[in-house]
Amino acid sequence: MTTLSPPATIAFIGLGMMGRPMASRLAEAGFKLRLYDLSQKAVSDFICAHPMALATASAKAAVQGADAVITMLPDGKIVRQALIEGRDSAREGMAAGMLAIDMSSSNPVDTQKLARDLAALGVALLDAPVSGGVKRAIDGSLSIMVGGNAADLERARPAFAAMGKTITLCGPAGAGHALKALNNYLSAAGLVAMCEALVVGEAFGLDPGTMVDVFNSSTGKSNATEVKGRQFVVPRNFAAGFTTGLMAKDLRTASEVANHLQLNMPGLKQAVAYWADASGKLGGSADHTEIFRYAEMLAEEES
């Protein structure tokens, strides 16, 4: 199996908020891209910036002649439709020996089934979700959590290196998606804790910026305090680039994994309920840092 190095051809499916900058990194690294997205505007905007990329009319057309296919889609059900079940799916254009890479945040149990189904077609699957948000997608410093065969990871490493700084093999198929969901549980819990601390502190008369600075020099420091406090919550611009709806979805995924394993995780269940209600109140398209506004709503209800 050949290594996925430039100028190899990659079919890239999904040019959303994260997919576009990730595909841009691949184009800038010298990979040839065949693009597909339901939004024709997303594809045309990308090609305006990267004229060497090729627009295609379907997932089937995108993978024809490609060495690998990368999906960056809202969830695993949509990934499955794009790759093997939907109309003009990639399955109809895939060649044996191709590498499929799902960089979406998908359910790991579903990913295990997808890996088996693709293997029957002679196609290896890597699940490779990312962490770091839009900013790190743009600068190519994402953390990439990989599930699958180590040899397949080595095949894909040059492509991953164009998009991410940290590339970790987490285990067999589904391991990357499982770890991503659990990572986002920790991220969501830390953000809620920071926001509630800020709400209480402001009510007491503390300056929120000063609070975040102290958190960051003390034991309360977290990803939320370091990269979301001063940047998005204190100025109330709420522009981190990841939605409340997607965070709620990732928490449900983590909870589904626990349920599949018959594990009772009360804190995780509470987090799922908290973010589901927040998504309903704020709207699923609200930036996830707007959870601060939800914390304020709850505080007012209690008063």
Sequence and secondary structure as in RCSB ss.txt:
>XXXX:A:sequence
MTTLSPPATIAFIGLGMMGRPMASRLAEAGFKLRLYDLSQKAVSDFICAHPMALATASAKAAVQGADAVITMLPD
GKIVRQALIEGRDSAREGMAAGMLAIDMSSSNPVDTQKLARDLAALGVALLDAPVSGGVKRAIDGSLSIMVGGNA
ADLERARPAFAAMGKTITLCGPAGAGHALKALNNYLSAAGLVAMCEALVVGEAFGLDPGTMVDVFNSSTGKSNAT
EVKGRQFVVPRNFAAGFTTGLMAKDLRTASEVANHLQLNMPGLKQAVAYWADASGKLGGSADHTEIFRYAEMLAE
EES
>XXXX:A:secstr
     TT EEEEE  STTHHHHHHHHHHTT EEEEE S HHHHHHHHHH TTSEE SSHHHHHTT SEEEE  SS
HHHHHIIIIISTT GGGT  TT EEEE S   HHHHHHHHHHHHTTT EEEE  EESHHHHHHHT EEEEEES H
HHHHHHHHHHHHHEEEEEEEESTTHHHHHHHHHHHHHHHHHHHHHHHHHHHHHHT  HHHHHHHHHTSTT  HHI
IIIIIIIITTT   SS BHHHHHHHHHHHHHHHHHTT   HHHHHHHHHHHHHHHHH TTSBGGGHHHHHHHHHH
HH 
